[in-house]
Structures are given as structure tokens and as C-alpha cells.
Amino acid sequence: MGDRNRQKTLVLGHRNPDTDSICSAICYANLKEKMTGEEYEPCRAGNLNPETQFVLKYFKLEPPRLVENVRTQVKDIEIRKTKGVGRGISLRNAWSLMQEDNVVTLPCVNDDGVLEGVITIGDITKSYMNLYDSSIISKAGTKYANILDTLDGTMVIGDPEAYFDKGKVLIAAANPDLMENYIEKHDLVILGNRYESQLCAIEMEAGCIIVCEGAGVSLTIRKLAQERGCTVITTPYDTYTAARLINQSMPISYFMTTEKIITFSEEDYLDDIRDIMASKRHRDFPIMNSNGKYLGMISRRNLLGARGKSIILVDHNEKTQAVEGIESADIKEIIDHHRLGTVETLGPVFFRNQPLGCTATIIYQMYQENKIEIDKKTAGLLCSAIISDTLLFRSPTCTAVDKAAGLALAEIAGLDIETYAIKMFAAASNLKGKSDEDIFYQDFKRFTVGNSVFGIGQITSLNAAELEELKGRMLSYCEKAREQHNADMMFFMLTNILTESTDVLCVGQGAEQLVASAFHITDEEEGGLEKHDGIVFLPGVVSRKKQLAPQIIMALQQ
């Protein structure tokens, strides 16, 4: 498990992150690291809006890494770190390594970590079944060092680094006059301590003689072998055992698979590789890193207990707003201030949800409860999130707790809260040169109620003329977005912070009537609903979460 414990936990807001999502993720990751000493990484599940970009720039912070899906990847799970072996090792060594590590597959890797092949226990057993090919040892290009190692031999004459790569293997059991009929040049001859047999083999130009039962080799034979270039090895084994063992000295390179090996990358998603693994006979598959170097082996067994990525959700708890692949993630905690449309979790989680105006307020409380000091930057981020979510304490979602937290944090960060808020809102409502899509998705949430799917986007501005100019553009984009999301209705809030009112653009069958009836607006009052221009004016409405969304949900449920 060693490796798994190093896995860092990702702290994530929702798919269209606002300033609260981003700042809460950064500050909560920081709090958790201080509390546990483990690694927590703040991430974002979507693009930053201009307001959040302004905040991060103001406090000189890099945007968190973009994570668009949290499906489980190979790198999230335990894989076998089977060590790669060199292509020259003997079948016997490969076999021992397999027994030692209790594996059935060994990867063959070169000095640069590049995979050259794989050898399985089946490949080794097959090598023993090839009984009739007496030249297989030379075909395999077997190093004398391997033969020495396998036969516990001693090199009397010759070079252990040389190869036996021509000739066949035979046992000299007959008497010398018969031997001449079947020893050929380059052959490897296994024999006993009979001087005549040894002499005969060397004269027949054998490439190597193996003298069994630890018998000595006379000076004459050594001299002759040296002159004729014949390698001489002695072994304590008898001829039968030596003949049986010598096959095990062959290098794995001759038997391993080098073509069409199925490998996976550590970036691969488990659900993509599951089917491939199921359809193949082999048990183990090599894993490569992003540079194509060998990392370890994965088998179907590794997939069984695969726990997903460790995740903490902030500022949302609904599956439709969460990053893709959340169902396979291992959710550890949820910190939020929205309605419950809760994601399903695999196990019990730490879940903190308070009816406050901002997630950052909850995180501020947690810093205090754990007596962890808040530095200037953290205070600045938490304060920005509160200003953003409560529209500087003007929103109906804002509570006395949010206001107290915002003011205390501004003090720590050394911010003049009014001046800073105006700069922040101005950055947010700078819509020049932005596409309809950018504006629509700057702050968007999708909701599912029973069989109805609807979305609400929102833009807040201090500039009435700018909002007025957007009406026509955004109405037509809402229709496009409705089709893209396959939603029944789309709503877009053009909210004026100064007058604390909102124009809601309504698209979809009965959308406009739904809003009008939800807020009890009659035709006379509205004066314009007769036209059915798809826009409803809502004085005193500034919050999607507290005012618009709940009213729409209630109206739909009736």
C-alpha cells in the first residue's frame, strides 16, 4: 500500500467555478495540509471567470490545475513494481525470480528502461518441451557465463563472456572410435573423466567440452584445448543432470515475446483498459510512463480493489455540477452551503453544509476551530469569495456570520473592503470582446427536478447600459444552450448590483410564465408580459441560489 498512501487528495469546486469555488479550494487544501501534514492539491473543474482571474492576480497566485475528469487512472491504483530483467539472463534465473516474487511474467528492459519483451512462466515450460532440437542452445546464443552459473561450473579454459552460438549438444557415452561418427565441429560435448573421450572430442574440433562429476582435467588436455580454441568447463554434476540442466542456461531473449505486446500508460483510465484485459489471455500487462519507460505490471487483480482518486468537494454537492467521473472517485469530504442534491459516495464522508452565504465563511470557521493562523493571502482569498458570493453583503443569502467573517478577513488581509469590492465587480463585469458563450458560462448551473432539466446562468454588473445591451444577444444564445444541454428551459439572470434587481431571460416551453407565476407577477404589473418577449423583471432579486432557483424548483414541483 506504500504507494497509495502518497496519493494526494484533490480539492475541487464545481464545473463552472466562481470565485468562492476557487478560493475555497485553495484555502481548504492549505488548511488540510496544515492539519494533517499530507498532500492536498486545489484544482479547478472549469475555466476561471474574469472576477476570479482578478482576485488571483491581485494576490499573485497561479490558477489551480484544470481537472476535467476524475475517472480512475492506472496511476491511482496499486500496480506490481516487478523489476525489469536484462535480455541475457538465463531461463533458470528467470524462473527463480518468478518463484521469489510470486509472479508469472517478467518484463525484459534495457539499460534505458525501455521495454524489450516479456517472458512468462509458460514460455519457460515450453522451452523444455522442445526435446529434439539438440542445437537449440547455440541458436539461442547462450553465454558461457550462463552455462557456468547453471551447472555450478568452473571455467578451466576459455572466456566466460564468449557465446556458444554454433553446434549441437551431445553426451559422449559411446567409446571413442564411435564418437568420431557423430561429433562435428563447434559441438558442445558433455563427458566423463575418460582421457580418450576428452582427447577425441577436442580433435574432432568440438567448441566446448564439459567434464562431469568434478573430474580433473590433465595438463595435456588443457594445452591441447587452448591450442584448438576449445572451451573447457568442469561441473560437479553427473552427465544426466548436466544434460538436463544445460537447457536452463539459455537466455530469455530467445523465448520471450517481443512483438505486439499490449502495454498501458499510467495515464490510461481503468474503464478503458478493463475490456482489453478481459479479452486477452495473459494475466499481466506492462505499464509505461509518459516517456514510454517501463514502470510496473498490472493484472486484472489490481483492478478489483481499485479505489478511485481521493477528492474533497467544495461549494457544491450535486452530481450534475461535479466534475466528470465523480462516480468512480473516492469522495472524502464535502464542504458546502447549497441545497442538497447530494452525490452518492462509496463510504461515509465528512459532510459539512451550513446555510451561509459562502463556502469561504465555513472554511474561515474551520481555521478558527482548529486554531490555525490565517495568513494575509489566505485572508484575502476568503474575503474575496465572501464579497463575490454575497455581492458585498447585499445578497439575501448573506447572513450576519458572513458579514462578520468578511470584515474580520479584510482586516487581516489589510483590504479596504468597499474599494476592493468595486474593483473586483468591475473586473467581473468587463464583458467587452467576450463571446456570448463566455458570458453565458461565466457563472452557470444545471438543475434536475423530477423529469425537468433546466439551467440558470448569471451575470452581475454595476453598469446598467452594459446589461441592457446584452439582452438581445443572450436571449438567442440561451436557446442554443438549451438545445446543447437537452434542457427543457434555460434562464439567464442579468443582475444589477447597484439597483439590486434582475432581468431574467426565459427560454423554453412555458419558461416565462413559470417565472412570472413563481414571483406572482401579473400582466398588469409587468406591463410587458403581454408581449411575451421572454424577459421578466424582478426587483429585489439578486441571488440565483436563494431567490430564483428555489422558486423555479417549487413552481415545477406543483
N, C-alpha and C positions, 0 to 999 in steps of 0.2 A: 504493500500500500504506500510505501515511502513516497512514490512519485505523485500519487493522487493528493497527498496532503499539501503538496506545494501549490496545488491548483489555486489560482486566485479567484476571488468572488467578484463578479461584475455587478456594479450598481447602476441601474438603468431607469430612466423615466419613460414616458410613452412615445408613440411613433411620430407625433408632430410636436416635438418638445418645445415648451415655453421656458421662460426664464426660471420658473420655480423648479421644473423638471431637471434642468441642467445644474443649477446652483445647489439644489438639494442633493443631487447625486454626488457632486464634488465634495460637499461638506460632510455628507454622511459617510462616504468612503474614508475620508480623513478621520472622522470620529471613530469608526470601527477599527481602523489601523491602530489608533492610539489606545483603544480599549483592549485589543486582542493581540497586537503585535503581528497579526497575519496580514496577507496582501489583499487589498481591495482596490479594484480599478473602476473609477467612474467612467461610464460610456454614454453615448447618445444613440437613440434609436432612429434619428432622422436629422434633417438639416436644421441649423440654427436660424432663428428668426433675427431680424436686424437689432431688436432690442437686446437679445441675449449676446449678440456679437459685440454690441456697445459695452455691455457690462464686463465681458471677459477682457476686452481690450483695455477698459478703464483700470481693471485690477491686474493687468499684464499677465493674463493666463492663457495658455493654449487651449483650444477647444478639445473636449474629450474625444476619444476614438469613436468612429462610427461603427456600430454593430447592427447590421440589418437583419441578422437572424441568429438564433441561439440554439439551432439544432445541434445535437451531439456530434462532435467530430472525433476522429481517431485520437487526436492529441489529448482529448479529455478523459480517455479511459486508460486503464492499466493494460500495457502490452508487455509481451515477454521480451526482455532485453537479451535474447540469445546472442552470444558473441559470435562475430563472423570468424571463419577459419580460412587459412590460405589454401590455394588450389592444390598444393603439393602434398598435403597431409595424407597419411595412409588410411585405408579403409578401417584398419584396426583402431587407429587413434580417433577417427570419426565416431566409430561405434562406442568407444569408451566415453567420449564426450557426451554422446546421446544418453548413455546409461546414467552418467553422473548428473546431468541436468534434467533427466527425465523428459527428454524431448524426442520427437520423431523426425525432425527436419533441422538441418544445419545450413545456414547461409554461407556461401563462399564469397569472400570480399577481398578486393585487392588493397594495396597499401594506402590508396587514397580514399578508402571507404566506399568504393563503387562495387555494387553487387555484380558478381560474375556468374553465379549459378546457385542452385540449391541441391542438396543431396538428402534423400530420405532414407529411412531405415529399409524401405522396400528396395531402393536402388542397391543397397549393400547386399541384401539377401539374394537379389537377382544375380549379383556378380558371382556368387557361389554356385549358381545353377549352371554356369557355363563350363561344364566339366570337360568338354572335349577339345577346347582350344588351348593347346599347350603353348601357343605363342602370345597369349593374351597379356602376359606380364610385360613383354617387350613392346607390344602395341600400345599399352597404357603409358609407356615411357616412365618406368619405375626407377627412382633414385636408389643407389646402393645404400644411402643413409637410411632409407625406409626399410630396406631388407635387413640391415644390421639391427635396427630397432625392433622389428617384428620377430626376428629369430634370436634376440638377445645375443647377437653375434659379435665377433671380433674381426676387424679388418687386418689381415696378415699382409696382403699385397694389394695395392690399388688405391683409388681415390673415392672416399665416401660421397663426394659431391657429383661424381660421374653418374651417368644413367645406363641402365640395362635397357637398350631400346632396339636390339635386333636379336633374333634367335628364339628358340623354344626352351622349355624347361623339361628336364627328364631326370630319372633316377637311374644311376648306374648299378643295376642289381646283377646283371649278367657278368660272365668273366670277360677279361679284356679283349680276347680275339673276337667276341661277338659285338662288343661295344663299338668297334670300328664301323659296323654297319649302320649304326643309327645316330652317332654324334656328328653334327655338322658344325661348320664354322659359326662362331658367335653364340653357340648354345650355352645355357646355364645348366651345369650338371651337379646333382645332389649325390654325394657318395660317402662311403665309409672311410676307414683308415687304411685301406689296401693301397700300398705304394704303387702297384702296377696300374690300378684303375686311375689313380690321380695322374700318373705319367701319361697314360693313354689319352685321357681327356685333354691334357694340355697339348699333346702332339696333334690331336685332331682339331686344334685351334679353337677350343671352347672359349667363350668370352669370360666365363666365371666358373669356378668350382666352389661348392660349399661342402666343407668337410664336417661330418656329423659326430655326435657323441663326444665332443670336446677333444677329439684326437689331435695329436701334434702334427705339424707339417714339417717335413725334413728340410734341411738347408738346400739340398739339391733341387727339390720341387720348388722351393721359393725362388731360387735363382732362375730356374727354367721359366717359371710363371712370369717373373719380372721381364725376362728377355722377350717372351712371346706376347707380352701385354695381356696376360690372363689375370683377372681379379681372383684373389683367394680369401675366403671367409670361413671362419670356424664357428660352429654353433654347438651348445650343449645338448640339443635335441637329437632324437634318432631320425632316421631318414623319413619314416612315415609322418612324424609330427612336423618335421621341417617342410615336407612337401605340402602338408595341409595348411601350414601357417603362411607359406610364402605368398599365396594369393592375397592375403590380408595386407601385404606391403604395397599394393598398387595405390597410386594416387587417386583421390576422389575425382579429380578433374575429368578422368576418363568415363566416369559413371554418372556424373551429376547432370542435371537438366540446365541447359544454358539458353534455350530458345523459348520464346512465348511464355515467359514466367509471368504470372499475374501478380503485380505489386500494387500497393495502395499508397496514397500520400497521407501524411499526418493531418493534412487539411481536409481530407475526404469526410463526407457525412456518413454516419453509420447506416442510415436508412438507404443510402445509395449503394453501399457495398454489401449489405445483408444478402440481397438476392444473388449477387455474383458468387458469394461464398457458398450459398446453399446449392448452387447449380454445379459446383466443381467437386471433384473427388478429393483433392488434397485437403489436409487438415489445417495447414499453416500457410500464411501469406506474408511475404516481406513488406515492411513499411519503410517508405523513403521520406526524407525531409525535403524542404523546399528546394534544396540544391541537388536533389537526386542522390544523396548519400544514404547508405543503409542505416536504419535506426533500431529495428527490432522486428519481432514476428507477431502476427495477430491470428488468433484462431476463433472459430465460432464460439468457443467457450468464453473468450474475453467479452463477447457481446452480451452474454447472459446477464451478468450483474452490472452492466454499464449504467452508471449514474450519469445524468447529464451535467451540463455546466452549472456551477453554483451561481445563483442570481439573487439579487435583492431588488425588489421593485419599489420605486418611489413615485409618488404623485399620480398613481393610477392603480386600479385593481381589476380592470376588466380585460378579458382575453382579446376583445376586438381592438383595444387600444395598445395592447402589448406588442412587443417585437415578435417577428415571425418565429415559429418553432418553440414558443414558450411551453407547449405541452410536453416537450421532451426534457425541459430544463429542470434542475433541482432547485426550486424556489425556497430560499432560506428565510426571507423576511419580506413583509410588505409594510411600508410606511405611507399613509395616505390621508386625504381629507375629503374624498369624494363619496358619492353614493356607492353602495355595494353591488357590484355585478361580478362578484369575485371569480378570479381564475381558479381552476381546480389545482390543488397541489398534491404532490405524491405523499407527503408526510405532514405532520403538524408543523406550522410555521409560527414565527414571532410576527404577530399582526397588530399593528398599532394604527388605529384610524380615529381621528378626532374631528369634531365639527368645527374646524377653524378655517380661517381664510386662506391658509397657505401651508404647504408641507414644511417649508423652512421654519415656520413657527414651532412645529413639533420637534424639528431637529435642534432648534435653539434650546427647547426644554430639555432634550436629551443630553446636550452638552452640560447643562446646569446640573441635572440629576446625577450625572456621572462625575461631576466636579472637574470637568476638563476645560482648561482655559481656551477662550476663543481669541485667535489672533486677528489682526486688523483685516487681512484679506478675507478670511472666513466670515468675519462680521459683515464686511462689505457685500459679499455674495448673498448671505442670508437676508440682509436688509434689502438688497435689490429684488430678491424673489418676493418678499412681502410687499414691497412697493408695487411690483408688477401684478401680483395676484389680487391685491385689494385696491388697485388703482389709487394708491396713496391714501388708504383708509376710507375711500369714498364708496367702495362696493358694499352691497348688502351682505356679502359673505364675510365682511371684516368684523372681527369681534374685538372686545377690549383687550383680550390676550394678544391678538395680532399687533394691535397698535402699541401696546407696551413693549412687546418684543422688538418691533421695528424701530422704535425710538431708542431703546437701550443699545441695539446693534449699531445704529447710526452714530451714537456717542462713541462706541469702541472703535468704529472704523474712521472716526473723525470726518463724518459727512454732514454737510448742511442738507438735511433731507429734502426740503422743498426745492432748492436749486437743482440738486442732483436728480430728483424725480422728473423735473421738467425736461432736463437734458435726455433722460432715459426715454421718456414718452416721445420726445421729438425724434429720437433715433428710430423708435419703433414705427412712427407714422410717416417716415420718409419713404413714400411709395413711388417716387419718380423713377421712371425707367424700369419698373418691375412688371413682369408679365402677369396676366390675370391668374395664371396658375400659382405663381409665387405668392400673390396676395391671398388667394383662396386658402392655400395650405399653410399659410404662416401660423395659423392657430386653428386647427380643425379637429373635430372629434366625431367619431361614428358611434351610433347607438342602435341597439336592437331591443325592441319591446314586443314580446309575443312574436307575431309574424311580420311586424313592421320594421323596416330598416330606414333610419334617417341620419343625416349628418348635419352638424352645425359648425360653420366657420365664423370667425370673428375678427374684426379689425377695430382697434381703438385709436382715436386720434384727437388732437386738440384743435384740429383745423376743419371747420365746418365745410368750407368750399371744397377741400380735398375729398371729403366724404361724399358730398353731393355729386362730384364728378365721377365717382366710382359706380354709382347706382346702375346705369345702363350696362356698363362693361360687365359687372359682376352678375347681373341677372342672367345674361346669356351664358356666362361660364358655369353658373350653378346648374343649369340644365345639362351641360356637358358632364359635369362632375357626377350628377345624379345617375346618368347612364353608365359612367365608368364604374361606379360603386354598386350598380344594380340596386339602387336605393329607391324607396317609394317617394321620399321627399328630401329636399335639401333646403337648408335655411342659412342665410348669411347675415350676421349682425354688423351693421355699421354704427359703431358706438362713439358718441361724442362725450369725452370725459368732462369737458367744461360744463355742458348743459345737462350732464347726467341723463342722457336719453339715447335711444337706439332706433334706427330704421331697420326692420327685418325684411330681407328679401326672401320671398317664399316661392319655391318651385316644386311642382308635382301635384298630382290629383288631390284637390281639397286642402292643400297646404296653407293657403292664405286664410281660408275660412277657419281652419283648425286654430291658427294663432289668434285670429280675431275673437273666436269664441272662448279660447283659453283665457284671454285677458278681458273678456266681456266688453269688446269694442263693438258698438253698433254702427250701422251705416251712417246715421246722422252725425254721431260723434266724429267719426273718421273723416266724413265729408268726401273721402276719396274712394272708399271701398266699392262704391257703385261702379267705378271704372275697372275694378279688379286688375290693377296694374302690377299685382304681385308684391306690393310693398306695404308693410304695416308699421305705423309709427307708434313706438311705445315709450311714453315719457316715464322717467324714473327707473327704466330698466337698463342695467349695465352689465349684469352678470349672466353668463350662459349657464353656469353651474347652479346658481341659487334661484334664478328667476326664469330664464327661458326653458332650459331642458326639463325641469320638473313639471312645468305647466303643460308642455307638449306631451310628456310621458303620461301625465294624469288624463289629459284630453283623449289620448289614444286608448287608454285603458277603459274609458267609459263606454 
